């Protein structure tokens, strides 16, 4: 079994377990009521806020790409951001990120490795911003971590041990030398973040997640659950940190379980209200941007088949 198939199997297994738990939980609850007409303004407001967050992400991508010396127009940056989210929501193995990077490189005539390094820098900015927000909420406001502390310690030790083993095993091998060269190329955009521009990009990333957290807070009222902005930020940060775990397209199962967990930790809500809240968050955060990204991919970039064919030609010797 190839590496990609093993990774896909792990992702599907994680999602299957999490989704099975969510479905079992939902099957034991009363069906939630549909939002009333009075809730439409709040839903529209949540969609508007998520549009603002998406625009900020597009602006950040443009500035990251330009910082790497790669030309990128604002329209392309915004459109490719929606294409990336569409791919992550609909394709396995976070293929949307790779699709965004490939299309950016193709439009700019840049090396794919350079743009992949920019993608790594963007993801690290997201992780840093989410970690800062989550740590601030947990420590300052004494909100619960959501997972046992010993689990965080185990994960941290495992990551450090895996990195140490990788360094030792590949230190004197040809394969290790190639990996170190790849890491150097991919890490160059991240090293450029240690600058004033990098600090501005981190602030932009924090702003992205603050706006997205407000979406979670607004949707609480639609589901008849009282959530403050801080509660919404907490649920958002927890859900997106859990979404880093390998899972099926759209983070099926893991994302939903994290929202239910976070909601139960910061608010008093009945089970039907929790289920309604999960469905609302899913709708606002996943459906519109997936449709917009699909339209952008077809109209502006020739569709998925064209993009994959071009990628195969570039990868062939």
Backbone bond lengths (Angstrom), bond angles and torsions (degrees), N, CA, C in turn:
res aa  C-N    CA-C-N  psi(-1)  N-CA   C-N-CA  omega(-1)  CA-C   N-CA-C  phi
1 X - - - 1.465 - - 1.516 109.55 -
2 X 1.345 117.94 128.17 1.448 121.87 -178.51 1.512 112.19 -69.65
3 X 1.350 114.71 165.52 1.465 119.90 -178.21 1.522 111.54 -61.93
4 X 1.359 116.51 -42.58 1.464 119.42 -178.54 1.520 111.54 -63.62
5 X 1.353 116.03 -37.24 1.469 118.89 179.00 1.525 111.00 -69.47
6 X 1.330 116.14 -38.39 1.473 118.82 177.68 1.517 110.44 -63.23
7 X 1.358 116.51 -42.11 1.464 120.31 178.96 1.525 110.35 -62.99
8 X 1.341 116.42 -43.89 1.464 119.73 178.85 1.517 111.03 -61.76
9 X 1.347 116.56 -38.65 1.462 120.14 179.57 1.521 111.05 -65.01
10 X 1.349 116.41 -41.60 1.463 120.09 177.46 1.521 110.41 -61.91
11 X 1.316 116.80 -45.00 1.460 120.76 -179.32 1.526 111.30 -61.52
12 X 1.337 116.14 -46.32 1.461 120.03 179.95 1.524 111.19 -64.43
13 X 1.337 116.65 -37.11 1.469 120.05 -179.72 1.526 111.24 -66.02
14 X 1.344 116.06 -44.33 1.463 120.22 178.59 1.522 110.42 -60.58
15 X 1.338 115.37 -46.88 1.459 119.50 -179.64 1.524 111.33 -65.21
16 X 1.334 116.99 -39.28 1.462 119.98 -178.58 1.524 111.19 -62.28
17 X 1.335 116.22 -42.94 1.466 119.75 179.30 1.523 110.62 -64.92
18 X 1.352 115.90 -48.26 1.467 119.62 -178.63 1.531 110.94 -65.35
19 X 1.336 116.38 -42.76 1.464 119.42 -179.38 1.522 111.02 -66.49
20 X 1.337 116.63 -39.04 1.456 119.48 177.69 1.522 111.36 -60.17
21 X 1.343 115.83 -41.67 1.460 119.28 178.74 1.531 111.28 -64.86
22 X 1.353 115.99 -41.12 1.468 119.69 179.96 1.526 110.62 -66.43
23 X 1.342 117.08 -43.93 1.470 120.62 179.88 1.522 110.59 -63.74
24 X 1.333 116.81 -42.78 1.477 120.04 177.87 1.524 109.95 -60.21
25 X 1.335 115.78 -43.65 1.466 120.01 179.32 1.522 110.64 -63.72
26 X 1.359 116.51 -46.08 1.464 120.09 -177.30 1.526 111.79 -65.79
27 X 1.341 116.93 -33.49 1.458 120.06 -177.86 1.520 112.53 -67.72
28 X 1.300 116.50 -17.98 1.460 120.83 -179.46 1.532 112.30 -95.81
29 X 1.361 115.82 5.94 1.463 120.01 -178.88 1.527 109.98 -111.65
30 X 1.313 115.27 159.82 1.459 120.39 172.26 1.528 108.79 -70.65
31 X 1.318 116.55 146.37 1.461 119.81 -179.89 1.530 109.93 -65.33
32 X 1.334 117.51 137.03 1.469 120.09 -179.57 1.525 111.00 -72.21
33 X 1.318 115.75 154.05 1.457 120.57 176.68 1.521 109.69 -80.32
34 X 1.332 116.44 147.27 1.449 120.80 176.95 1.533 109.92 -69.66
35 X 1.338 117.86 147.39 1.467 119.63 177.93 1.524 110.69 -59.27
36 X 1.318 116.10 142.84 1.459 120.64 179.37 1.528 109.99 -81.77
37 X 1.340 115.61 170.71 1.463 120.36 178.31 1.520 111.48 -60.41
38 X 1.336 116.19 -28.92 1.465 119.81 179.57 1.530 111.99 -67.05
39 X 1.342 116.77 -17.79 1.468 120.55 -178.87 1.521 112.56 -87.18
40 X 1.327 117.18 -10.18 1.467 120.16 -175.45 1.529 112.29 -58.30
41 X 1.353 120.30 -45.20 1.473 118.80 178.09 1.527 113.44 -57.57
42 X 1.339 117.21 -38.57 1.463 119.79 179.07 1.528 111.12 -67.12
43 X 1.329 116.90 -40.16 1.463 120.01 178.48 1.521 110.34 -65.75
44 X 1.331 116.40 -42.16 1.468 120.07 176.94 1.530 110.27 -62.25
45 X 1.321 116.30 -40.53 1.459 119.72 177.09 1.517 112.05 -61.92
46 X 1.342 116.47 -41.50 1.467 120.37 178.26 1.527 110.56 -63.96
47 X 1.327 116.83 -40.84 1.463 120.39 177.00 1.531 110.57 -62.77
48 X 1.332 116.36 -39.71 1.456 119.90 178.02 1.522 112.20 -63.73
49 X 1.333 116.26 -42.41 1.463 119.96 178.44 1.525 111.37 -63.45
50 X 1.325 115.95 -39.73 1.469 117.92 179.00 1.514 111.00 -68.51
51 X 1.343 116.92 -32.19 1.461 119.76 174.70 1.530 110.50 -63.03
52 X 1.342 116.91 -40.02 1.469 120.72 177.44 1.531 110.08 -62.35
53 X 1.339 116.66 -44.13 1.472 120.37 178.35 1.526 110.62 -60.79
54 X 1.322 117.32 -39.33 1.465 121.03 179.80 1.521 111.04 -67.39
55 X 1.323 117.22 -38.25 1.462 120.88 177.05 1.529 110.30 -64.05
56 X 1.320 116.35 -42.30 1.464 119.85 177.33 1.526 110.82 -62.13
57 X 1.316 117.44 -38.53 1.462 120.40 177.16 1.531 110.65 -64.39
58 X 1.335 116.64 -41.60 1.452 119.47 177.46 1.517 112.08 -62.94
59 X 1.327 116.28 -41.19 1.468 120.43 177.60 1.526 110.33 -63.24
60 X 1.320 116.94 -41.32 1.466 120.38 178.85 1.522 110.89 -63.76
61 X 1.335 117.40 -42.38 1.460 120.40 179.87 1.531 110.62 -62.35
62 X 1.330 116.61 -42.12 1.461 120.28 178.87 1.523 110.75 -60.22
63 X 1.328 116.46 -45.00 1.467 119.71 -177.42 1.532 111.49 -70.03
64 X 1.322 117.32 -36.29 1.461 120.03 176.11 1.524 111.14 -63.76
65 X 1.325 115.72 -44.99 1.462 120.03 -178.65 1.522 110.41 -65.07
66 X 1.334 117.01 -44.41 1.461 119.98 179.31 1.528 111.30 -65.51
67 X 1.338 116.59 -35.51 1.462 119.46 177.70 1.519 110.77 -61.02
68 X 1.339 116.87 -29.87 1.455 121.12 177.94 1.518 113.73 -83.99
69 X 1.348 117.25 7.60 1.454 120.66 178.16 1.515 113.97 79.83
70 X 1.335 117.28 14.80 1.464 121.97 -179.68 1.528 108.44 -104.42
71 X 1.334 118.78 124.81 1.473 119.80 179.58 1.525 111.38 -67.51
72 X 1.319 115.90 136.57 1.464 120.58 -179.96 1.519 108.60 -155.17
73 X 1.326 116.58 121.50 1.447 121.19 178.46 1.517 111.59 -79.80
74 X 1.318 115.63 159.81 1.465 120.06 -178.32 1.533 111.52 -64.34
75 X 1.320 117.26 -40.76 1.465 119.90 -179.75 1.523 111.03 -61.72
76 X 1.332 115.73 -44.14 1.466 118.68 178.14 1.523 111.28 -63.55
77 X 1.316 117.05 -43.18 1.465 120.61 -178.58 1.520 111.02 -59.91
78 X 1.327 116.68 -44.31 1.461 120.44 -179.81 1.528 110.94 -67.82
79 X 1.345 116.04 -45.42 1.466 119.42 -178.87 1.523 111.06 -64.34
80 X 1.332 117.18 -42.39 1.459 120.38 -178.57 1.525 111.89 -68.21
81 X 1.311 117.28 -28.17 1.464 119.81 175.15 1.522 110.53 -63.36
82 X 1.336 117.02 -43.17 1.469 119.34 177.98 1.522 110.88 -68.48
83 X 1.339 117.44 -36.00 1.463 120.48 177.61 1.529 110.01 -62.96
84 X 1.327 116.38 -41.14 1.457 119.74 178.90 1.513 112.61 -61.83
85 X 1.324 116.83 -43.59 1.467 119.59 179.08 1.517 111.15 -69.15
86 X 1.331 117.20 -36.39 1.455 120.06 175.50 1.526 110.14 -58.95
87 X 1.336 116.61 -45.85 1.459 120.26 -179.49 1.516 112.72 -64.89
88 X 1.329 117.05 -41.41 1.464 119.79 178.41 1.526 111.70 -64.31
89 X 1.335 116.17 -33.48 1.464 120.11 -178.35 1.523 112.88 -79.46
90 X 1.344 116.95 -25.78 1.459 119.48 -172.17 1.524 114.33 -115.94
91 X 1.340 118.07 -18.07 1.457 121.27 -174.94 1.534 109.92 -116.45
92 X 1.336 117.68 154.62 1.470 120.19 -178.81 1.517 112.83 -75.25
93 X 1.340 114.97 163.92 1.473 123.24 170.84 1.522 113.18 58.34
94 X 1.341 116.78 36.21 1.468 120.99 -179.77 1.525 111.09 48.82
95 X 1.336 114.49 43.88 1.467 119.95 -177.86 1.516 111.89 -64.61
96 X 1.325 117.73 -20.57 1.452 119.78 179.01 1.515 112.39 -62.37
97 X 1.326 117.19 -37.49 1.461 120.25 177.89 1.530 110.68 -62.27
98 X 1.335 115.54 -45.37 1.464 119.47 179.04 1.519 111.23 -65.84
99 X 1.338 116.22 -38.09 1.460 119.83 178.42 1.524 111.01 -63.61
100 X 1.318 116.80 -42.60 1.473 120.70 177.52 1.525 110.92 -61.52
101 X 1.321 116.69 -43.25 1.462 120.22 -179.10 1.520 110.91 -66.10
102 X 1.339 116.57 -43.76 1.458 120.14 -178.81 1.524 111.24 -63.43
103 X 1.325 117.01 -45.42 1.459 120.25 -178.69 1.531 111.36 -66.82
104 X 1.334 116.76 -35.91 1.469 119.79 175.90 1.520 110.52 -62.45
105 X 1.341 115.95 -45.65 1.466 119.96 179.50 1.521 110.90 -63.28
106 X 1.336 116.90 -40.24 1.467 120.26 -179.10 1.524 111.20 -66.03
107 X 1.328 116.96 -43.63 1.471 119.79 -178.78 1.524 111.77 -66.41
108 X 1.346 116.03 -34.23 1.468 119.82 -175.65 1.523 113.01 -93.84
109 X 1.345 117.26 -9.31 1.452 119.85 -175.75 1.514 112.23 68.49
110 X 1.333 116.39 33.17 1.464 121.28 -177.25 1.525 110.52 -104.09
111 X 1.324 116.31 165.29 1.456 121.19 177.31 1.525 109.66 -71.29
112 X 1.337 115.88 138.91 1.455 119.80 -178.69 1.525 112.05 -62.35
113 X 1.349 116.57 -37.72 1.463 119.55 -179.36 1.520 111.49 -61.68
114 X 1.332 117.11 -37.47 1.461 120.21 179.45 1.525 111.23 -64.12
115 X 1.344 116.49 -42.73 1.460 119.72 -178.72 1.525 110.84 -73.53
116 X 1.325 117.48 -32.38 1.466 119.65 174.73 1.525 110.61 -63.07
117 X 1.320 116.31 -37.28 1.460 119.55 175.83 1.518 111.60 -63.44
118 X 1.334 116.67 -37.17 1.470 120.54 176.46 1.516 110.10 -64.92
119 X 1.336 116.97 -38.23 1.461 120.75 176.89 1.529 110.82 -62.05
120 X 1.338 116.81 -42.17 1.466 120.70 177.36 1.528 110.17 -59.23
121 X 1.331 116.25 -43.60 1.461 119.88 178.86 1.523 111.19 -62.27
122 X 1.326 116.80 -40.85 1.465 120.43 179.04 1.526 111.00 -62.38
123 X 1.327 116.56 -44.19 1.467 119.55 -179.98 1.529 111.15 -65.50
124 X 1.317 117.63 -37.03 1.466 120.34 177.74 1.527 110.90 -66.31
125 X 1.331 117.06 -35.86 1.467 120.22 175.09 1.531 110.13 -61.83
126 X 1.326 117.02 -42.53 1.462 120.58 178.81 1.524 111.22 -62.71
127 X 1.330 115.95 -46.21 1.468 119.84 -179.80 1.526 110.66 -61.83
128 X 1.338 116.63 -43.47 1.467 120.27 -179.65 1.523 111.03 -63.83
129 X 1.334 117.16 -43.63 1.465 120.49 -179.15 1.526 110.96 -65.57
130 X 1.330 116.71 -44.35 1.465 120.38 178.91 1.529 110.99 -63.66
131 X 1.327 115.97 -42.82 1.463 119.51 -179.86 1.530 111.23 -63.42
132 X 1.339 116.72 -40.79 1.467 120.21 178.06 1.530 111.06 -62.61
133 X 1.341 116.51 -46.04 1.458 119.76 179.83 1.525 111.14 -64.29
134 X 1.308 116.11 -45.03 1.467 119.71 -177.45 1.524 110.75 -66.01
135 X 1.337 116.18 -43.94 1.464 119.22 179.39 1.522 110.91 -63.31
136 X 1.336 117.05 -39.47 1.462 119.80 177.85 1.510 112.50 -63.83
137 X 1.328 116.91 -41.75 1.462 120.18 179.54 1.525 111.54 -67.03
138 X 1.325 115.89 -40.00 1.468 120.00 -177.11 1.523 111.36 -71.56
139 X 1.335 117.00 -43.13 1.464 119.80 -174.34 1.528 112.76 -83.74
140 X 1.324 117.32 -44.87 1.463 121.19 -175.60 1.520 111.89 -75.05
141 X 1.326 116.48 -46.28 1.460 120.97 -176.52 1.521 112.90 -96.60
142 X 1.329 116.57 1.03 1.459 122.88 177.71 1.532 112.13 56.07
143 X 1.323 115.26 40.12 1.455 119.80 173.15 1.524 108.73 -81.01
144 X 1.335 117.72 155.31 1.472 119.76 -177.64 1.521 111.82 -69.32
145 X 1.330 116.04 151.16 1.456 120.68 178.27 1.524 110.70 -68.95
146 X 1.317 117.26 -34.14 1.456 120.89 178.58 1.513 113.46 98.60
147 X 1.339 117.25 -24.12 1.456 121.55 175.95 1.522 107.82 -135.37
148 X 1.332 118.05 154.02 1.471 120.27 -177.98 1.524 112.29 -59.34
149 X 1.327 115.92 141.20 1.450 119.95 179.44 1.513 112.82 -60.70
150 X 1.348 116.98 -35.49 1.462 119.26 -179.03 1.530 111.29 -63.23
151 X 1.351 116.53 -29.70 1.460 119.70 179.28 1.520 110.81 -67.39
152 X 1.343 116.58 -39.41 1.461 119.76 176.96 1.524 110.96 -63.27
153 X 1.330 115.79 -39.89 1.464 119.79 179.22 1.527 110.57 -63.83
154 X 1.327 116.04 -44.42 1.473 120.78 -179.56 1.525 110.60 -62.31
155 X 1.325 116.43 -44.89 1.467 119.80 179.76 1.525 110.44 -62.97
156 X 1.338 117.15 -43.29 1.455 120.50 179.08 1.522 112.31 -61.69
157 X 1.330 116.24 -44.96 1.468 120.07 179.12 1.523 110.47 -63.52
158 X 1.339 117.13 -41.60 1.465 120.97 -179.94 1.521 111.70 -62.21
159 X 1.351 116.97 -41.50 1.456 120.18 179.40 1.521 111.56 -65.41
160 X 1.331 116.52 -43.32 1.467 120.43 179.07 1.528 110.40 -64.11
161 X 1.348 116.49 -43.17 1.465 120.52 -179.98 1.523 111.21 -63.83
162 X 1.345 116.91 -41.97 1.465 120.19 179.98 1.523 110.66 -63.78
163 X 1.336 117.18 -41.59 1.460 120.36 178.51 1.529 111.13 -63.97
164 X 1.338 116.25 -41.57 1.468 120.07 179.95 1.524 111.44 -64.32
165 X 1.329 116.46 -43.06 1.468 120.33 178.76 1.523 110.68 -63.22
166 X 1.335 116.63 -41.72 1.463 120.34 179.96 1.522 111.01 -61.94
167 X 1.334 116.73 -41.30 1.468 120.57 179.54 1.522 110.84 -64.36
168 X 1.339 116.93 -44.40 1.465 120.80 -177.52 1.521 110.85 -67.02
169 X 1.330 116.97 -44.84 1.464 120.97 -175.35 1.524 111.84 -66.97
170 X 1.336 116.86 -37.26 1.470 119.85 -174.31 1.524 113.56 -99.17
171 X 1.324 117.69 7.84 1.467 120.25 -171.87 1.523 112.13 -59.61
172 X 1.330 118.18 -45.10 1.456 121.20 -172.60 1.531 113.02 -111.83
173 X 1.315 117.90 13.65 1.461 119.99 -177.67 1.521 110.89 -99.88
174 X 1.336 115.30 156.04 1.470 120.48 176.23 1.523 110.60 -63.70
175 X 1.340 114.40 -39.88 1.462 118.92 178.05 1.524 110.21 -61.45
176 X 1.330 115.97 -39.85 1.460 119.93 178.85 1.515 111.79 -64.90
177 X 1.330 116.91 -37.63 1.467 120.11 178.28 1.523 110.55 -63.45
178 X 1.337 116.50 -40.70 1.470 119.56 178.02 1.519 111.02 -65.14
179 X 1.330 115.99 -40.05 1.458 119.27 178.75 1.523 111.41 -64.26
180 X 1.338 116.63 -40.20 1.465 120.00 179.14 1.523 110.97 -65.87
181 X 1.332 117.17 -37.06 1.466 120.07 177.57 1.529 110.15 -67.28
182 X 1.344 116.24 -40.48 1.464 119.47 177.44 1.521 110.30 -63.66
183 X 1.342 116.17 -41.43 1.465 119.66 178.70 1.525 111.00 -63.65
184 X 1.337 116.34 -35.59 1.468 119.50 178.85 1.526 110.59 -65.12
185 X 1.334 116.18 -43.99 1.464 120.16 -179.38 1.522 110.69 -66.46
186 X 1.337 115.99 -47.55 1.461 119.69 -178.08 1.525 111.88 -68.24
187 X 1.341 116.56 -27.19 1.458 119.73 -177.27 1.513 114.77 -85.19
188 X 1.342 117.21 -9.46 1.469 119.85 -177.83 1.532 112.39 -59.58
189 X 1.343 120.16 -47.09 1.471 118.73 178.32 1.523 113.17 -62.45
190 X 1.334 117.00 -32.71 1.469 119.47 178.33 1.522 110.54 -67.58
191 X 1.327 116.59 -39.02 1.472 119.46 178.17 1.520 111.08 -64.20
192 X 1.329 117.32 -30.45 1.466 119.92 178.72 1.527 112.52 -70.56
193 X 1.322 117.08 -12.32 1.461 119.81 179.03 1.527 112.20 -73.40
194 X 1.334 116.89 -15.24 1.471 119.50 176.98 1.518 108.82 -80.50
195 X 1.335 115.41 69.53 1.457 122.07 -176.63 1.519 108.26 -160.89
196 X 1.324 115.79 176.41 1.463 119.27 176.58 1.519 111.00 -63.40
197 X 1.330 116.00 -38.93 1.458 119.01 177.04 1.520 111.25 -62.93
198 X 1.325 115.72 -39.22 1.462 119.69 178.09 1.519 111.44 -64.04
199 X 1.345 116.74 -40.00 1.461 120.04 177.63 1.523 110.90 -63.68
200 X 1.352 116.20 -39.08 1.467 119.53 177.58 1.522 110.95 -65.15
201 X 1.323 116.66 -38.06 1.464 120.48 178.63 1.521 111.19 -67.55
202 X 1.327 117.10 -35.34 1.462 119.99 176.22 1.525 110.50 -65.79
203 X 1.335 116.51 -41.79 1.469 119.96 176.48 1.525 110.96 -62.40
204 X 1.332 117.02 -38.23 1.459 120.59 176.30 1.524 110.18 -62.63
205 X 1.330 116.08 -40.42 1.464 120.29 179.51 1.524 110.97 -64.65
206 X 1.319 116.68 -41.03 1.463 120.17 176.73 1.536 109.64 -62.02
207 X 1.356 116.36 -42.19 1.462 119.80 178.67 1.525 111.16 -61.89
208 X 1.330 117.01 -39.35 1.477 120.80 177.69 1.519 110.48 -55.97
209 X 1.318 115.71 -48.61 1.460 119.08 -175.29 1.523 112.10 -75.82
210 X 1.328 118.12 -28.13 1.463 120.04 173.38 1.529 110.63 -63.86
211 X 1.327 116.30 -43.11 1.464 119.91 178.30 1.519 110.31 -65.93
212 X 1.326 116.47 -43.77 1.472 118.85 -179.66 1.526 110.98 -65.80
213 X 1.322 117.16 -35.69 1.458 119.43 176.41 1.510 112.34 -62.72
214 X 1.333 116.49 -32.05 1.463 119.65 177.70 1.527 111.03 -67.07
215 X 1.326 117.43 -28.08 1.464 120.84 175.53 1.528 109.56 -61.58
216 X 1.316 116.21 -44.77 1.462 120.82 179.31 1.532 110.65 -61.42
217 X 1.328 116.75 -40.09 1.463 120.00 -179.60 1.524 111.22 -67.18
218 X 1.339 117.35 -42.62 1.465 121.32 -179.79 1.520 110.82 -62.88
219 X 1.306 117.70 -41.81 1.465 121.05 -177.45 1.520 112.24 -69.73
220 X 1.326 117.24 -18.45 1.464 119.18 175.68 1.515 111.24 -60.06
221 X 1.330 117.94 -43.96 1.461 120.84 179.19 1.527 111.77 -62.77
222 X 1.323 117.26 -36.26 1.467 120.34 179.24 1.531 110.23 -63.72
223 X 1.334 117.00 -36.31 1.459 121.52 179.09 1.524 112.08 -89.18
224 X 1.347 116.77 10.54 1.477 122.45 179.88 1.521 112.00 62.45
225 X 1.335 115.63 35.12 1.465 121.84 176.53 1.525 107.29 -120.61
226 X 1.333 117.19 124.27 1.460 119.68 -179.88 1.521 109.49 -78.47
227 X 1.333 115.26 117.70 1.452 121.44 177.02 1.524 109.12 -130.13
228 X 1.320 116.06 129.03 1.461 119.52 172.27 1.526 108.46 -78.99
229 X 1.336 116.10 171.87 1.455 119.63 176.72 1.524 110.63 -59.82
230 X 1.339 116.49 -39.34 1.465 119.96 179.98 1.523 110.97 -65.83
231 X 1.338 116.83 -38.01 1.466 119.81 176.23 1.524 110.34 -62.11
232 X 1.338 115.99 -44.41 1.460 119.87 178.63 1.512 112.09 -61.69
233 X 1.335 116.75 -40.70 1.460 120.44 178.02 1.522 111.11 -63.59
234 X 1.321 116.05 -39.57 1.463 120.15 -179.57 1.528 110.71 -63.76
235 X 1.330 117.04 -48.65 1.470 120.41 -179.52 1.524 109.94 -62.76
236 X 1.334 116.56 -42.30 1.455 121.10 179.39 1.519 111.63 -60.70
237 X 1.343 116.89 -47.97 1.461 120.57 -178.19 1.519 111.14 -63.71
238 X 1.328 116.97 -43.54 1.460 120.44 179.87 1.525 110.72 -62.97
239 X 1.348 116.77 -45.68 1.464 120.72 -178.10 1.524 111.77 -63.25
240 X 1.334 116.83 -41.13 1.459 119.11 -177.21 1.519 112.60 -77.55
241 X 1.318 118.13 -28.83 1.457 119.48 173.15 1.525 110.35 -67.88
242 X 1.328 116.78 -39.68 1.469 120.37 177.00 1.526 110.08 -67.60
243 X 1.341 117.17 -30.95 1.473 120.83 179.38 1.524 111.91 -65.17
244 X 1.337 118.32 -13.66 1.459 120.71 175.18 1.518 111.53 -70.22
245 X 1.345 117.20 -19.02 1.466 121.06 177.22 1.519 108.40 -67.41
246 X 1.352 119.61 134.05 1.471 120.66 179.42 1.521 110.98 -55.65
247 X 1.327 115.94 130.45 1.462 120.71 -177.91 1.517 108.97 -153.07
248 X 1.323 115.66 177.16 1.457 121.64 -179.58 1.523 110.09 -72.20
249 X 1.353 117.70 172.74 1.466 120.01 179.31 1.522 112.39 -51.91
250 X 1.348 114.75 140.43 1.457 119.01 179.99 1.514 113.54 73.29
251 X 1.360 117.23 11.41 1.469 121.58 179.13 1.542 110.26 54.07
252 X 1.323 114.40 40.60 1.463 120.57 -175.74 1.524 109.80 -58.36
253 X 1.303 115.81 130.08 1.453 121.22 176.34 1.510 113.08 90.28
254 X 1.334 117.79 -58.10 1.465 120.40 -176.25 1.528 110.84 -66.55
255 X 1.329 116.58 -46.09 1.469 121.40 -179.92 1.528 110.49 -61.89
256 X 1.334 116.16 -44.84 1.466 120.66 -177.97 1.530 111.27 -65.12
257 X 1.345 115.62 -42.41 1.460 119.33 -179.80 1.528 110.96 -63.78
258 X 1.344 116.92 -38.22 1.456 120.32 -179.69 1.525 111.04 -67.15
259 X 1.347 117.28 -38.14 1.461 119.77 178.11 1.526 110.36 -63.97
260 X 1.328 116.74 -44.33 1.471 120.68 179.36 1.522 109.94 -62.02
261 X 1.330 116.36 -42.69 1.467 120.23 179.09 1.526 110.51 -62.83
262 X 1.335 116.84 -49.66 1.459 119.76 -178.66 1.507 112.75 -62.52
263 X 1.333 116.82 -40.92 1.457 120.60 179.60 1.522 110.83 -62.89
264 X 1.327 116.54 -40.49 1.462 119.94 178.91 1.518 113.29 -66.99
265 X 1.345 116.86 -24.18 1.462 120.48 -177.70 1.530 113.32 -84.26
266 X 1.339 117.36 -26.27 1.464 118.75 -173.82 1.526 113.84 -115.74
267 X 1.330 118.58 -8.22 1.464 119.67 -175.05 1.525 110.46 -142.68
268 X 1.311 113.79 158.39 1.460 120.73 173.42 1.513 107.74 -99.25
269 X 1.313 116.32 112.56 1.465 121.04 -176.88 1.517 109.27 -144.97
270 X 1.322 115.58 142.51 1.462 120.08 175.77 1.522 109.11 -71.44
271 X 1.325 116.51 164.47 1.458 119.88 -179.68 1.530 112.12 -61.91
272 X 1.339 119.49 -43.81 1.475 118.48 175.63 1.530 112.92 -59.98
273 X 1.339 116.97 -36.61 1.461 119.73 177.63 1.529 110.96 -65.76
274 X 1.317 116.94 -39.85 1.462 120.29 177.52 1.526 111.06 -62.61
275 X 1.336 115.95 -43.35 1.461 120.07 179.83 1.529 110.43 -64.46
276 X 1.333 116.60 -42.74 1.467 120.05 178.02 1.525 110.75 -61.56
277 X 1.318 116.58 -39.31 1.459 120.68 -179.22 1.527 110.62 -64.52
278 X 1.322 117.26 -43.88 1.465 120.70 178.73 1.528 110.57 -59.73
279 X 1.324 116.61 -45.30 1.465 120.59 -179.18 1.533 111.32 -63.92
280 X 1.333 116.74 -39.58 1.460 120.30 178.62 1.526 111.47 -64.66
281 X 1.328 116.53 -44.94 1.463 120.14 179.44 1.523 109.77 -62.73
282 X 1.314 116.56 -43.23 1.467 121.09 177.51 1.535 110.68 -57.28
283 X 1.318 116.31 -46.65 1.463 120.32 -177.39 1.526 111.18 -62.70
284 X 1.318 117.15 -50.68 1.467 120.61 -173.95 1.521 111.76 -68.29
285 X 1.328 117.70 -40.12 1.457 120.48 -173.49 1.520 114.14 -86.58
286 X 1.320 118.11 -19.93 1.462 119.05 -172.52 1.533 114.26 -114.74
287 X 1.325 118.90 -42.32 1.461 120.33 -171.25 1.526 112.89 -69.75
288 X 1.356 119.38 -56.21 1.475 118.31 -175.92 1.521 113.80 -60.69
289 X 1.322 118.74 -45.37 1.467 119.63 -176.01 1.521 110.89 -69.99
290 X 1.342 117.70 -29.40 1.456 119.89 175.25 1.520 110.92 -65.84
291 X 1.324 116.84 -42.37 1.465 120.71 178.65 1.531 111.26 -66.77
292 X 1.329 116.54 -43.44 1.470 120.13 178.93 1.521 110.27 -63.67
293 X 1.333 117.12 -43.14 1.458 120.34 179.21 1.516 112.75 -64.19
294 X 1.337 116.35 -37.01 1.463 119.95 177.97 1.532 110.74 -65.15
295 X 1.328 116.69 -43.18 1.470 120.41 177.57 1.529 109.96 -62.40
296 X 1.335 117.43 -44.29 1.465 120.32 179.96 1.525 110.97 -62.36
297 X 1.320 117.08 -40.08 1.467 120.91 -179.43 1.524 110.75 -63.91
298 X 1.329 116.52 -43.43 1.465 120.54 -177.12 1.529 111.35 -73.60
299 X 1.325 116.81 -46.46 1.465 120.89 -173.34 1.528 112.06 -77.66
300 X 1.327 117.13 -41.21 1.475 120.29 -171.28 1.529 113.14 -97.77
301 X 1.349 117.71 -28.02 1.459 119.56 -172.10 1.528 113.91 -123.40
302 X 1.316 117.75 11.90 1.462 120.49 172.42 1.505 116.30 82.67
303 X 1.327 118.12 5.84 1.458 120.33 177.27 1.512 112.93 89.31
304 X 1.334 116.02 167.29 1.462 121.99 -175.94 1.521 111.33 -65.77
305 X 1.326 117.67 -41.22 1.459 119.79 -177.27 1.526 110.84 -62.92
306 X 1.322 117.12 -42.23 1.459 121.04 178.70 1.522 111.10 -63.02
307 X 1.350 116.99 -42.43 1.465 120.65 -179.49 1.523 110.99 -64.85
308 X 1.340 117.13 -42.80 1.458 120.09 -178.98 1.529 111.33 -68.91
309 X 1.346 117.44 -36.69 1.459 120.14 178.05 1.522 111.08 -64.29
310 X 1.336 116.42 -43.10 1.463 120.23 178.02 1.523 110.92 -63.83
311 X 1.317 116.01 -39.42 1.476 119.13 179.34 1.520 110.34 -64.48
312 X 1.344 117.95 -40.03 1.457 120.88 179.78 1.529 110.79 -64.98
313 X 1.338 117.92 -38.92 1.457 120.68 178.94 1.522 111.59 -65.68
314 X 1.341 115.70 -39.51 1.472 118.67 179.23 1.517 111.60 -69.19
315 X 1.346 116.91 -32.11 1.472 120.06 -178.47 1.509 112.85 -78.67
316 X 1.347 118.23 -20.20 1.468 120.94 -178.19 1.519 110.40 -74.82
317 X 1.361 117.65 145.83 1.464 120.31 -178.66 1.518 112.07 -68.30
